[in-house]
Amino acid sequence: MIAGIRRAGVCVLAGVVMVLAGVRPAAADNIRDREWHLGALRIPEAHQISQGEGVVVGLPDTGVDTKHAELDGALLPGKGFGEGNGDFDGRGDFIGHGTAMAGLIAGRGLPGNGGVLGIAPKAMILPLQTLRNENGSGNAAYLAAGIDWAVEHDAKVICIAGGTGRDSRVRAAVERALRSDVVVVAAVGNTSTEHAVSFPANIPGVLAVGGTDRDGNHASISVTGPEIMIVAPAVDIVSTRLSGEYASATGTSDATAIVAGVVALVRARYPKLSGAEVVHRITATAVDKGKPGRDDEFGFGIVDPVAALTADVGPVAGSPAASPGTATPGKHEPGGSGVTWALAGGGVALLVAVMVVVWRRRRARR
């Protein structure tokens, strides 16, 4: 079915991989130990400098479930898009992907170092429900509208953990966001469904995010290509799920949310920097991997939050994110109802081959 959808020219879910077979149940107070990416990226050290205070992150996705204590106080009233969804404020989710992204970006954690701690735990999430279909795909027009709405409501970061076929409405919305000094972070896509960097991650000026594994190597799930700018952990990433539960996932969605959190840290630490300067600071301080300099697997390297918050970085002139691009001459970008957008992994259980394992919030028996 997925292959058939791709032949029809629409974008499908970019390889949700949530394989947890054999993992024992865990309580909320054990979840923090499973967030390996926090240690790998030295997030506790970064939090001594910035926690994303005052930064609004727009999240066009599946909405965000309010049942997680880690997200108490982290959600602003947002908006729903699509027929019959106009009165919804985004604070609800029946798929789980948006809830996972919100936890990775701005989870507040729980007392006693429990629960999910986000990269920017004092940032605010603006939940935009642009996807309601249970298979994780929807009309690209809703994504475009969500991006515009986020800009209009003071988001300084927009996290797009998915992709779509080339669409003129989405391109225009992304370029408006970039011109409005918003940092747009987008997933490059997963190899299970994509063979090139996804749109809109491949738009010049967008911070296109690929993935690494636990050892800092290129994650096999992550698409490669010349548009990749930065990479972050994308394998076995634990986050919040529906109804107060937790699950681990693999996909470039997770890496994208992590980088969006890093952007929030930097924007809080350096509020006078332009969006292009923020992207330049993040790419200039990345840990170089693979071939020296930028390459198609790692971009400029693995995101380094502590360095991005502390390093002496030169001017933005010549940065690949200095300005938004324009449509490629001669390429038709459709804008009709036949173009859909879809998630880039990390939360839609109905499209995985292996059932996700979720953990009830309860005391672990010892």
C-alpha positions in Angstrom: 0.0 0.0 0.0 2.8 2.4 0.9 4.5 1.8 -2.4 1.3 2.3 -4.3 0.8 5.7 -2.6 4.3 6.7 -3.5 3.7 5.8 -7.2 0.7 8.0 -7.1 3.0 10.9 -6.3 2.0 11.7 -2.7 4.2 11.6 0.4 3.7 8.8 2.9 4.9 8.3 6.4 8.7 8.4 6.3 9.4 5.1 7.9 8.1 4.9 11.4 10.2 2.4 13.3 9.2 1.7 16.9 10.7 -1.7 17.7 10.6 -2.5 21.4 10.0 -6.3 21.5 11.3 -7.7 24.7 11.6 -4.5 26.6 10.2 -4.8 30.1 7.6 -2.3 31.5 9.1 0.7 33.0 7.8 3.3 35.5 7.8 7.0 34.9 10.7 7.3 37.4 12.8 5.1 35.2 12.2 6.8 32.0 14.9 9.4 32.5 17.5 6.7 32.5 16.4 5.6 29.1 16.8 9.1 27.6 20.3 8.3 26.4 20.3 11.3 24.1 20.4 13.7 27.1 23.8 12.5 28.2 25.1 12.1 24.7 24.4 15.8 24.0 25.4 17.0 27.5 21.9 18.4 28.1 22.3 18.8 31.9 25.3 21.0 31.2 23.4 23.0 28.6 20.5 23.5 31.1 23.0 25.4 33.4 23.1 28.0 30.6 19.6 28.0 29.0 16.4 26.1 29.2 14.5 27.8 26.4 12.8 30.5 28.5 10.3 32.6 26.7 10.7 30.8 23.3 7.5 29.6 21.5 7.9 26.5 19.4 5.2 26.0 16.7 4.5 22.3 16.2 2.3 21.5 13.2 1.6 17.8 13.8 -1.1 15.6 15.3 -1.8 17.8 18.3 -0.6 17.3 21.8 -2.2 15.1 24.5 -2.7 17.0 27.8 -2.7 13.9 30.0 1.1 13.9 30.5 2.2 15.7 33.7 5.5 16.5 32.0 3.6 18.8 29.6 1.7 20.7 32.3 2.3 24.3 31.8 4.1 23.7 28.5 1.2 24.0 26.1 -0.3 27.2 24.7 -3.7 27.3 23.1 -3.1 26.4 19.5 -5.4 25.6 16.6 -6.8 22.7 14.6 -6.9 22.7 10.8 -9.2 20.9 8.4 -12.9 20.4 8.0 -14.7 20.3 11.3 -11.5 21.1 13.2 -11.7 24.9 13.3 -12.8 25.2 17.0 -10.1 22.8 18.3 -7.1 24.4 20.0 -4.5 21.7 19.3 -4.5 20.4 22.9 -5.5 16.8 22.1 -4.1 14.0 20.1 -5.4 10.5 19.1 -2.3 9.4 17.1 0.6 10.2 19.5 3.2 11.7 17.2 2.8 15.3 18.2 2.7 14.3 21.9 6.1 12.6 21.5 7.6 15.6 19.7 6.3 18.0 22.4 7.9 15.8 25.1 11.3 15.8 23.3 11.2 19.5 22.8 9.8 20.8 26.1 9.0 18.0 28.6 9.2 19.4 32.1 10.2 16.1 33.7 8.7 14.8 37.0 9.8 15.1 40.6 12.7 13.0 41.6 14.3 13.1 38.1 11.5 11.1 36.7 9.6 11.2 33.4 10.6 12.8 30.1 12.8 15.8 30.2 12.9 17.9 27.0 15.8 19.7 25.5 14.2 23.0 26.3 12.0 22.4 29.3 11.1 26.1 29.8 10.1 26.7 26.2 6.4 26.8 25.2 4.7 24.5 22.6 2.1 26.0 20.2 0.2 22.8 19.2 -1.2 22.9 15.7 -3.2 19.9 14.7 -2.5 19.6 11.0 -2.8 15.8 10.8 -5.8 13.9 12.0 -5.8 10.9 9.7 -4.9 7.8 11.7 -2.3 6.7 9.1 -0.3 9.9 9.8 -0.9 11.7 6.5 -3.1 14.7 5.5 -3.6 17.6 3.2 -0.5 19.7 2.6 -2.7 22.8 2.7 -3.2 22.2 6.5 0.6 22.2 7.0 0.9 25.4 5.1 -1.9 27.0 7.2 -0.3 25.8 10.4 3.0 27.3 9.5 1.4 30.6 8.8 -0.6 30.5 12.0 2.5 29.7 14.1 4.3 32.8 12.6 1.3 35.0 13.3 1.2 33.8 16.9 4.8 34.6 17.8 6.5 31.2 17.3 10.3 31.7 16.9 10.9 28.0 16.0 8.8 25.7 13.9 9.3 22.0 14.1 8.1 20.0 11.0 8.7 16.4 11.9 7.5 15.1 8.5 7.4 15.9 4.8 5.2 16.3 1.8 5.4 16.2 -2.0 6.6 19.5 -3.5 3.8 22.0 -2.8 3.7 25.7 -3.6 1.5 26.5 -0.6 4.0 24.9 1.8 7.0 26.5 0.1 5.4 29.9 0.3 4.5 29.4 4.0 8.0 28.2 4.8 9.6 31.2 3.0 7.2 33.6 4.8 8.3 32.1 8.1 12.0 32.4 7.2 11.5 36.1 6.2 9.8 36.6 9.5 12.9 35.5 11.4 11.5 32.1 12.4 13.9 29.1 12.4 12.2 26.3 10.5 13.5 22.9 11.5 12.4 19.9 9.3 13.1 16.2 9.0 15.1 14.9 6.1 13.0 11.7 6.0 13.6 8.0 6.6 15.1 5.4 4.2 12.1 3.1 4.6 10.0 5.4 2.4 12.3 8.1 1.0 15.4 8.1 -1.2 16.2 11.9 -1.1 15.9 14.7 1.4 12.2 15.4 1.9 10.3 18.6 1.2 10.2 21.0 2.9 13.5 20.1 4.5 15.2 20.6 1.2 14.1 24.3 0.9 17.2 26.5 1.3 17.2 28.2 4.7 15.4 25.3 6.5 17.5 23.5 9.1 17.3 20.0 7.7 17.9 17.3 10.3 19.2 13.8 9.8 19.9 11.1 12.4 22.6 9.3 14.3 22.7 6.1 16.4 23.9 5.7 20.0 27.5 5.6 18.9 27.3 8.8 17.0 27.4 7.0 13.6 25.0 7.7 10.8 21.6 6.1 11.5 20.7 3.7 8.8 17.1 5.0 9.0 18.2 8.5 8.0 18.1 9.7 4.4 21.3 11.2 3.0 21.7 14.1 0.6 23.3 17.5 -0.1 20.6 19.4 1.8 21.3 17.9 5.2 22.6 20.5 7.6 22.8 18.9 11.0 22.2 15.5 12.7 21.0 14.4 16.1 20.1 11.2 17.9 17.4 9.3 16.1 17.5 5.7 17.4 15.6 4.3 20.4 14.4 7.7 21.6 12.0 7.6 24.5 9.3 10.2 24.8 5.7 10.9 26.0 2.8 9.1 24.3 -0.9 9.1 24.6 -2.8 8.8 27.9 0.2 9.3 30.1 2.2 6.4 28.5 5.7 6.2 27.1 7.4 4.5 24.1 10.7 4.4 22.3 10.9 5.2 18.6 13.5 5.5 15.8 13.1 8.0 13.1 14.2 11.5 11.9 11.1 13.0 13.5 12.8 12.5 16.9 16.1 14.0 15.7 14.1 17.0 14.4 12.4 17.6 17.7 15.7 17.4 19.5 17.2 20.0 17.2 14.1 22.2 17.5 14.7 22.1 21.3 18.4 23.2 20.8 17.2 26.1 18.6 14.9 27.1 21.5 17.9 27.0 23.9 20.0 29.2 21.6 17.2 31.7 20.9 16.6 32.1 24.7 20.4 32.6 25.3 20.9 35.0 22.4 17.5 36.7 21.8 19.0 39.4 19.6 20.4 36.9 17.0 18.5 36.6 13.8 17.1 33.2 12.7 19.9 32.9 10.2 22.5 33.7 12.8 21.0 31.0 15.1 21.2 28.4 12.4 24.8 29.5 11.6 25.7 29.2 15.3 24.3 25.7 15.5 25.9 24.4 12.3 29.3 26.2 13.0 29.6 24.5 16.4 28.5 21.0 15.4 30.8 18.1 16.0 32.2 17.2 12.6 31.7 13.6 11.5 32.3 11.7 8.3 34.2 13.5 5.6 35.8 16.8 6.8 33.4 19.7 6.5 29.8 19.2 5.3 28.9 15.8 3.9 25.7 14.1 2.8 25.4 11.8 5.8 26.1 14.3 8.7 25.7 17.7 7.2 27.9 19.9 9.2 28.0 17.4 12.1 26.2 16.3 15.3 24.4 19.1 17.1 26.4 20.3 20.1 24.1 22.3 22.4 26.8 23.3 24.9 29.1 24.6 22.2 26.1 26.4 20.5 25.4 28.2 23.7 29.0 29.1 24.6 31.3 29.2 21.6 32.7 32.3 20.0 31.1 32.1 16.5 32.0 34.3 13.6 29.6 36.3 11.5 26.8 34.8 9.5 28.0 35.9 6.1 28.2 33.0 3.7 26.0 30.7 6.0 23.9 28.2 4.0 20.9 29.4 6.0 21.4 33.1 5.4 18.3 33.5 3.2 15.4 31.4 2.0 15.5 29.9 -1.5 13.1 30.2 -4.3 11.4 27.6 -6.4 13.7 25.7 -8.8 13.1 27.1 -12.3 11.2 24.7 -14.5 9.9 22.5 -11.6 6.2 22.3 -11.1 5.1 22.4 -7.5 1.5 21.3 -7.3 -0.8 22.8 -4.8 -3.9 20.8 -5.2 -5.7 18.4 -2.9 -3.8 15.5 -4.3 -0.6 16.4 -2.4 -0.4 15.2 1.2 2.0 15.6 4.0 3.1 12.9 6.4 5.1 12.3 9.5 8.8 11.3 9.4 8.6 8.6 12.0 8.4 8.4 15.7 4.8 8.0 16.6 2.2 6.4 14.4 1.6 2.9 15.6 -0.8 1.8 12.8 2.0 2.0 10.2 4.6 -0.1 11.9 5.4 -3.7 11.4 6.2 -4.3 15.0 3.7 -3.3 17.7 5.0 -0.5 19.9 5.5 -1.3 23.6 4.1 1.3 25.9 4.6 1.6 29.6 2.0 2.5 32.1 3.0 5.2 34.6 3.2 3.0 37.8 5.8 2.1 40.4 8.4 -0.3 39.2 8.4 -3.5 41.2 11.9 -4.3 42.4 
